[in-house]
Structures are given as C-alpha cells and as structure tokens.
Amino acid sequence: MDKHAQTGWLQKLVTRRSVLATSTVGLAVPAAMTLGAAAPGGSAAQAQTGVVKKITMYAEYLPGQTTNYFIGYGLEEGKPSIPGPLLQIYEGDTLEITLVNKTDQRLSIHPHGVDYSTESDGSPLNDSFNAPGQTRVYTWRSNEMSAAEGRRFMPGSAGYWHYHDHAYGDHGTAGLLRGMYGGLIVRRRGDILPEKTFVVVMDDTRINHKKAPDTPMFEANLGQRVEWLAIGHGNLYHTFHLHAHRWADNRTGMLEGPSDPSRVIDIKDLNPGTSFGFQVIAGQGVGPGAWMYHCHVQSHSDSGMSGIFLVRNADGSMPPGAQEAIDRFHGHEHKPAAADTAPPPGEPATQGHAHHN
C-alpha cells in the first residue's frame, strides 16, 4: 500500500469517537483506531512523539434505570458504558481529559501508571473532583524510559493500566460499585499492535459488572493477534485464567528472545487495584472453539465469574461444536456449589456433580 492509499485508509478508519478511545463492552476494536499510528497487527514505530491529545468524557447514569444507580464514562453524551472507553496513548504523549459530570453526585477520574499533578489526582484529598454538574480538566502525562546513573534506567510509562472514580463515596468506593472504571494502555514505540483488544474487569463476583451467562463473549478469528487487559476491583482477590492459551508474564505477554527469563503462564492473580495485559494468537496450537475465561477461585467461578472467548474459523465461520458449547453455557445455572457436596476426608469424590461448562 503506497503512502497516499494508506493515508486514505486511515482517514476512513478513524472517527471522532475512536481517535483515542473506544467502547469495550463486549466489543473489540483495532488498536490503530485509537492510536492512529499503524494498520492492525503492525508496528507502533511510526507514531508521533510528544503529542497532546484532548478528549471530552461524560460521566452519566446508564439509560433505562429506575433508580439512577449504575454510572459509566462515555466519549459521547448519552452513551455511557461499563467498562468505560479504552484509552490509549504512546510514551511521551499527554492526555487532557475534560470530564463532564452529568450526575447529581460528586465524582472524578483517577489514573494508574501515568504522571499527574495534585490538581489532576482525582481525589477529594487534593480537592480534585467534579461537583454535581461540574466540568473539570484532568491532565495525564507519560514518559519514555531514560538512562540513569550506574548503568541503570528509569522506567517509562508503558504498560497495561486503568482509571476509575476516586470521589464518589469518599475514596470512590460507591463509584466503583456503580461501574465507574475503564482501561488505559500506554504503548512503547515499536510495540506490535493487536487486531483486537478485550477488557476484563473482575469486580467482587462480577465481570464487567455482569455475571454468567450475561458476561461478555469476546470473539476473534483463528490466527488473529488479540490483546487482553485484565483489571481487578472490589474487595476480593481473583485469578484470571484463559483456557487453551498462554502468555509470557511480562509487559507484553511475548518473549523477547530465547534467553528471556519471563515465565510462561495461563493464569495470574488479579487483586483489587491491579492490572496486567498480554497478547496471544487466537487458537494458536489448539484451533478454533468456544474457550472459557474465568476466575479460578472456585466459589467465584461457580457464582458466575466466567465467560467465553469464541475463536471462529479463519474465514469467520462458526467451528463445529462451538454453538452447542455456547448454548450449554447459557443454559447452565451458575451458583455456588453446596457445602455438603464435598466428600469427607479420605473418601473419593462422588460422580455426577460438576459445573458443566
């Protein structure tokens, strides 16, 4: 593709809504749509450095409520979502967010992993929040890795992070309970861009504020490069497990060479306030199918903390058996296992009781 053709392709791809951030409720979008740097699956090397990106976000009650309970962030007025829009920048960029509070509650937006002044902290401690109906600007900065004394380096901002309310209910507790959170990715120039990004937020015993069978079903075609961003909130600890896929336990999920010491894993702890991300090739080595993702704390999984990663055939068609698996998932009653089903010490487990997903 020549330069002029590529420019035209990007202009058609990038919209006002997706220049920097995208909705992630059961939807995945190419990273290039948020960064405007490269075609899906390409490299981030040609991104512009030191850009100030300005967006407006709206904090609003979700439509269709009778109690005005759930609140989401959105890039367009009247379109809040849980999780909120996925925000992405490159190291060295500055993100300037104009937050419009459309609710009758005090709230804010607070980031992890980036730099900000006390005025953009998003906490009542620093008098940094939106009063009901107020509009306020929050500025987040990022930086690249830099050399330090003693042949050492200061880390940059690249990583899989997140943002959330920090003012509704003192420390933002009420805001988090109502769904005020979203993903934040800071990429390093040269990173490989995925074709799709999935955001999974484990909050108490919910995933993206839903329980199975209503949790998001994420989809990709066989061979597509997909990215997962896992975020923990609430008061419980979790473990994120993805069936049939594995990744390196580092910043990207990929090994940098044969001597890279990163552990290769398929499950990782996800505690309140933590986040991590990784990339995998959909169905690599295992083929297409309906693969589970879930919390591996057994009582949490039984209670509905599970979902489906549907890997379609390379042409987008449904692989054999996948629809039947999805139907079984939707037909299963998700509830904690009864305590009296556990066998007494020393006795074998009885047959017949299982979580058939």
C-alpha positions as CSV (number, residue, x, y, z in Angstrom):
1,M,0.0,0.0,0.0
2,D,1.5,3.3,-1.0
3,K,1.6,6.4,1.2
4,H,-1.4,8.1,-0.3
5,A,-3.5,4.9,-0.2
6,Q,-2.5,4.3,3.4
7,T,-3.5,7.8,4.4
8,G,-6.9,7.4,2.8
9,W,-7.4,4.1,4.6
10,L,-6.6,5.6,7.9
11,Q,-8.9,8.6,7.3
12,K,-11.8,6.3,6.6
13,L,-10.9,4.1,9.7
14,V,-10.5,6.8,12.3
15,T,-13.6,8.5,13.6
16,R,-14.2,11.2,16.2
17,R,-15.4,8.6,18.7
18,S,-12.4,6.3,18.1
19,V,-9.5,8.7,17.6
20,L,-8.2,8.0,21.1
21,A,-10.7,5.8,23.0
22,T,-13.2,3.1,22.3
23,S,-16.1,1.4,24.0
24,T,-15.2,-2.1,25.3
25,V,-18.5,-3.6,26.4
26,G,-18.4,-6.9,24.6
27,L,-16.7,-5.2,21.7
28,A,-13.1,-5.3,20.5
29,V,-11.6,-2.8,18.1
30,P,-8.2,-2.5,16.3
31,A,-5.7,-0.6,18.4
32,A,-4.9,1.5,15.3
33,M,-8.3,3.1,15.7
34,T,-7.4,4.6,19.0
35,L,-3.8,5.5,18.2
36,G,-3.9,6.4,14.5
37,A,-0.4,5.0,14.1
38,A,-0.4,1.8,12.1
39,A,-2.5,-0.8,10.4
40,P,-3.9,-3.5,12.7
41,G,-1.2,-6.0,13.6
42,G,1.6,-3.6,12.6
43,S,4.2,-1.8,14.5
44,A,3.9,1.4,16.6
45,A,7.2,2.7,15.4
46,Q,5.9,5.4,13.2
47,A,3.8,7.1,15.9
48,Q,4.3,10.8,16.5
49,T,6.1,11.7,19.7
50,G,5.1,14.2,22.4
51,V,1.5,14.7,21.3
52,V,-1.1,16.4,23.5
53,K,-4.4,14.6,22.9
54,K,-7.6,16.2,24.1
55,I,-10.9,14.3,24.6
56,T,-14.1,15.0,26.4
57,M,-15.7,12.3,28.6
58,Y,-19.1,12.3,30.2
59,A,-20.0,10.6,33.5
60,E,-23.7,9.7,33.3
61,Y,-26.3,7.3,34.7
62,L,-26.8,4.4,32.4
63,P,-30.1,4.7,30.4
64,G,-33.1,2.6,31.3
65,Q,-32.6,2.7,35.0
66,T,-35.4,3.4,37.5
67,T,-33.1,4.1,40.5
68,N,-30.2,6.0,38.8
69,Y,-27.7,3.5,40.3
70,F,-25.2,2.5,37.6
71,I,-22.9,5.2,36.2
72,G,-20.5,4.9,33.3
73,Y,-18.0,7.0,31.4
74,G,-18.5,7.8,27.8
75,L,-17.0,9.7,24.9
76,E,-20.3,10.9,23.7
77,E,-23.1,12.5,25.7
78,G,-25.9,10.0,26.4
79,K,-23.7,6.9,25.7
80,P,-22.0,5.8,29.0
81,S,-20.7,2.3,29.2
82,I,-19.4,-0.2,31.7
83,P,-16.4,-0.5,31.4
84,G,-15.7,3.0,30.2
85,P,-13.9,3.7,26.9
86,L,-10.5,2.1,26.5
87,L,-7.9,5.0,26.4
88,Q,-4.6,4.5,24.6
89,I,-1.5,6.7,24.2
90,Y,2.2,6.3,23.5
91,E,5.0,7.0,25.9
92,G,5.8,10.7,25.8
93,D,2.2,11.8,25.0
94,T,-0.1,13.9,27.2
95,L,-3.7,13.1,27.6
96,E,-6.0,16.0,28.5
97,I,-9.5,14.9,29.6
98,T,-12.4,17.3,30.0
99,L,-14.7,15.4,32.3
100,V,-18.4,16.5,32.3
101,N,-20.3,15.3,35.4
102,K,-23.9,14.7,34.3
103,T,-25.0,13.2,37.6
104,D,-26.1,14.6,40.9
105,Q,-23.1,13.1,42.8
106,R,-19.5,14.1,43.5
107,L,-17.2,12.1,41.3
108,S,-13.8,12.1,39.5
109,I,-11.4,10.2,37.2
110,H,-8.2,8.9,38.7
111,P,-5.5,7.0,36.6
112,H,-2.9,4.4,37.4
113,G,0.6,4.3,35.7
114,V,0.9,7.8,34.4
115,D,2.1,11.2,35.8
116,Y,-0.2,13.9,37.0
117,S,-0.3,16.9,39.3
118,T,-2.3,17.1,42.5
119,E,-4.9,19.1,40.6
120,S,-5.5,16.1,38.4
121,D,-5.2,13.5,41.1
122,G,-9.0,12.9,41.1
123,S,-9.2,12.6,44.9
124,P,-11.0,14.7,47.5
125,L,-7.8,14.8,49.5
126,N,-6.4,17.2,46.9
127,D,-9.7,18.9,46.2
128,S,-9.6,17.3,42.8
129,F,-13.1,16.2,41.7
130,N,-16.2,17.2,39.8
131,A,-19.1,18.5,41.9
132,P,-22.6,17.6,40.6
133,G,-23.0,19.1,37.1
134,Q,-19.4,20.4,37.1
135,T,-16.9,20.2,34.2
136,R,-13.2,19.8,35.1
137,V,-10.0,19.1,33.1
138,Y,-7.6,16.3,34.2
139,T,-4.1,16.1,32.6
140,W,-2.2,12.9,32.5
141,R,1.4,12.8,31.2
142,S,3.6,9.9,30.2
143,N,7.3,9.5,29.7
144,E,9.8,7.2,27.9
145,M,12.4,5.1,29.7
146,S,15.6,7.1,30.4
147,A,19.2,6.4,31.4
148,A,20.2,6.9,35.0
149,E,23.4,6.7,36.9
150,G,25.2,3.4,37.4
151,R,24.2,1.8,34.1
152,R,20.6,1.7,35.2
153,F,17.4,3.0,33.6
154,M,14.3,4.8,35.0
155,P,11.2,3.0,33.7
156,G,8.8,4.7,31.3
157,S,5.1,4.7,31.5
158,A,4.4,1.8,29.1
159,G,2.1,-0.8,30.5
160,Y,-1.4,-2.0,31.0
161,W,-3.2,0.3,33.4
162,H,-6.6,1.6,34.3
163,Y,-8.7,4.5,35.5
164,H,-11.6,4.8,37.9
165,D,-13.6,7.2,40.1
166,H,-12.0,8.3,43.4
167,A,-14.5,10.7,44.8
168,Y,-18.0,9.1,45.0
169,G,-18.3,7.6,48.4
170,D,-15.1,9.2,49.9
171,H,-12.4,7.1,48.2
172,G,-14.5,6.2,45.1
173,T,-16.0,3.1,46.7
174,A,-19.5,3.9,45.6
175,G,-18.3,4.9,42.2
176,L,-16.6,1.6,41.6
177,L,-19.7,-0.3,42.8
178,R,-21.7,1.6,40.2
179,G,-19.3,0.8,37.3
180,M,-17.0,3.8,37.1
181,Y,-13.9,2.3,35.7
182,G,-12.1,1.6,32.4
183,G,-8.8,0.5,30.8
184,L,-5.7,2.6,30.0
185,I,-2.9,1.4,27.8
186,V,0.4,3.2,27.3
187,R,2.4,1.7,24.5
188,R,6.1,1.9,23.8
189,R,7.1,2.9,20.3
190,G,7.9,-0.3,18.4
191,D,5.3,-2.4,20.2
192,I,3.3,-4.8,18.0
193,L,-0.3,-3.7,17.7
194,P,-3.1,-6.2,18.2
195,E,-6.0,-6.6,15.9
196,K,-8.5,-6.6,18.8
197,T,-8.3,-5.6,22.5
198,F,-10.5,-7.1,25.2
199,V,-11.0,-5.5,28.6
200,V,-12.0,-7.8,31.5
201,V,-12.7,-6.2,34.9
202,M,-13.2,-8.5,37.9
203,D,-15.1,-6.6,40.5
204,D,-16.2,-8.6,43.6
205,T,-18.0,-11.5,41.9
206,R,-18.8,-9.8,38.6
207,I,-17.0,-9.5,35.3
208,N,-17.6,-6.1,33.6
209,H,-20.5,-5.7,36.1
210,K,-22.2,-8.9,34.8
211,K,-22.5,-12.5,35.9
212,A,-22.7,-15.5,33.7
213,P,-24.4,-16.2,31.4
214,D,-24.5,-12.4,30.7
215,T,-20.8,-11.8,30.8
216,P,-19.1,-10.6,27.6
217,M,-18.4,-13.1,24.8
218,F,-15.2,-12.0,23.1
219,E,-14.7,-13.1,19.5
220,A,-11.7,-13.4,17.1
221,N,-10.9,-15.4,14.1
222,L,-8.3,-18.2,14.1
223,G,-4.8,-16.6,13.8
224,Q,-5.7,-13.1,14.8
225,R,-3.5,-11.3,17.3
226,V,-5.6,-10.4,20.2
227,E,-4.8,-8.5,23.4
228,W,-6.3,-8.9,26.9
229,L,-6.3,-6.2,29.6
230,A,-7.4,-7.6,33.0
231,I,-8.3,-5.3,35.8
232,G,-9.2,-6.0,39.4
233,H,-11.5,-4.0,41.7
234,G,-13.7,-4.5,44.8
235,N,-12.8,-6.4,48.0
236,L,-11.9,-9.9,46.8
237,Y,-8.9,-11.4,45.2
238,H,-9.2,-13.2,41.9
239,T,-7.2,-15.2,39.4
240,F,-7.6,-14.7,35.7
241,H,-7.4,-17.9,33.6
242,L,-7.7,-18.2,29.9
243,H,-8.4,-21.7,28.5
244,A,-6.0,-23.2,25.9
245,H,-3.8,-20.1,25.6
246,R,-0.7,-19.0,27.4
247,W,1.5,-15.9,27.6
248,A,4.8,-14.6,29.0
249,D,4.5,-12.9,32.4
250,N,5.9,-9.5,31.3
251,R,4.8,-6.2,29.9
252,T,3.6,-7.5,26.5
253,G,3.0,-11.2,27.0
254,M,5.6,-12.1,24.4
255,L,9.2,-13.3,24.8
256,E,11.9,-11.0,23.5
257,G,14.3,-13.9,22.6
258,P,15.4,-17.4,23.6
259,S,17.1,-16.2,26.8
260,D,14.1,-14.1,28.0
261,P,13.6,-15.3,31.6
262,S,9.9,-14.4,31.7
263,R,7.6,-17.3,33.0
264,V,5.1,-18.6,30.6
265,I,1.7,-18.8,32.3
266,D,-2.0,-19.3,31.6
267,I,-3.3,-17.9,34.9
268,K,-2.4,-14.8,37.0
269,D,-3.5,-13.3,40.3
270,L,-5.7,-10.2,39.9
271,N,-6.2,-8.3,43.2
272,P,-8.1,-5.1,43.8
273,G,-6.4,-2.2,42.0
274,T,-4.1,-4.4,40.0
275,S,-4.0,-4.8,36.2
276,F,-2.0,-6.6,33.6
277,G,-2.2,-7.3,29.9
278,F,-0.8,-9.6,27.2
279,Q,-1.2,-10.7,23.6
280,V,-1.9,-14.1,22.1
281,I,-2.6,-15.5,18.7
282,A,-6.2,-16.8,18.8
283,G,-6.4,-20.6,18.7
284,Q,-2.7,-21.0,18.2
285,G,-1.8,-24.7,18.6
286,V,-5.3,-25.6,19.7
287,G,-7.6,-24.5,16.9
288,P,-10.9,-22.7,16.9
289,G,-13.7,-23.3,19.5
290,A,-15.5,-21.8,22.5
291,W,-12.8,-21.3,25.1
292,M,-13.6,-20.2,28.7
293,Y,-12.0,-17.3,30.6
294,H,-12.8,-17.2,34.3
295,C,-11.7,-16.6,37.8
296,H,-10.1,-19.7,39.2
297,V,-11.2,-19.0,42.8
298,Q,-13.7,-21.9,42.7
299,S,-16.6,-20.2,44.6
300,H,-16.2,-17.2,42.3
301,S,-16.3,-19.3,39.1
302,D,-19.3,-21.2,40.4
303,S,-21.1,-17.9,41.2
304,G,-20.8,-16.7,37.6
305,M,-17.3,-15.2,37.1
306,S,-16.8,-16.9,33.7
307,G,-17.2,-16.0,30.1
308,I,-16.5,-17.3,26.6
309,F,-13.6,-16.5,24.2
310,L,-15.1,-17.6,20.9
311,V,-12.3,-18.4,18.3
312,R,-14.1,-18.7,14.9
313,N,-12.6,-20.4,11.9
314,A,-10.1,-18.2,9.9
315,D,-12.9,-17.3,7.5
316,G,-15.1,-16.1,10.3
317,S,-17.5,-19.1,10.3
318,M,-18.6,-21.0,13.4
319,P,-16.4,-24.1,14.2
320,P,-18.1,-27.4,14.8
321,G,-19.4,-27.8,18.4
322,A,-18.9,-24.1,19.3
323,Q,-22.6,-23.1,19.2
324,E,-23.5,-26.1,21.3
325,A,-20.9,-25.1,23.9
326,I,-22.3,-21.6,23.9
327,D,-25.9,-22.9,24.4
328,R,-24.7,-25.1,27.3
329,F,-23.0,-22.1,28.9
330,H,-26.2,-20.0,28.6
331,G,-28.4,-22.9,29.8
332,H,-26.3,-23.7,32.9
333,E,-27.4,-22.4,36.3
334,H,-24.4,-20.5,37.8
335,K,-24.5,-20.8,41.6
336,P,-22.1,-21.7,44.4
337,A,-21.6,-25.4,45.0
338,A,-23.4,-26.7,48.1
339,A,-21.1,-27.3,51.0
340,D,-22.4,-30.8,51.6
341,T,-21.3,-32.0,48.1
342,A,-17.6,-32.1,49.2
343,P,-16.6,-35.6,50.2
344,P,-15.4,-36.3,53.8
345,P,-11.6,-36.5,54.3
346,G,-10.3,-39.8,52.9
347,E,-13.3,-40.6,50.8
348,P,-13.4,-40.3,47.0
349,A,-15.4,-37.7,45.3
350,T,-18.8,-38.9,44.1
351,Q,-19.7,-38.8,40.5
352,G,-22.4,-36.7,39.0
353,H,-21.9,-33.2,40.5
354,A,-20.0,-30.9,38.2
355,H,-20.0,-27.5,36.6
356,H,-20.8,-28.4,33.1
357,N,-19.3,-25.5,31.0
